[in-house]
Amino acid sequence: MEHAFASTSRWSSTFAEEVYAMNLSKIIELVKGTVIIDSGGETDITSVCSADLLSNVLRYGKKGALLVTCLNQPQVIRSAEISDIPAVLLALGGIPEKDMIALAREKNIVLITTLLPMYTTCGILYIAGLRSCAEECDA
């Protein structure tokens, strides 16, 4: 039985799908998310970065990505800002700290929560067509 992996950076893939952008409102709908801070405009997401190590966000994060994490501290927003990530999604019903909310508002970074686990959230977004921000990186 042949396995088909999504990442083209490590394994050959039978999924040669075109990468496209998805509107953040569609993502919120798919993961049954709740918006904590809204940017006030339309936001297109081109990939997903899922990490609880902020060093991985800084290494693999891409402009236009959605950051999915369980971390609820302001450092997440700072890492998103450095990586040009316009939106952060807290999985497992994460409740953001007050300082995180204030910084997201100041930096105009969308902040969302979902009750879903990170794995399920990323799976839903993958099935919907979004890919990992790390797929093009050498491993």
Secondary structure, DSSP 8 states (H G I E B T S, - for coil): -----S-TTTS--S-------EEHHHHHHHTT-EEEE--SS--EE-EEEE-S-HHHHHHH--TTEEEEES--SHHHHHHHHHTT--EEEE-TT----HHHHHHHHHHT-EEEE-SS-HHHHHHHHHHTT--BTTTTS--
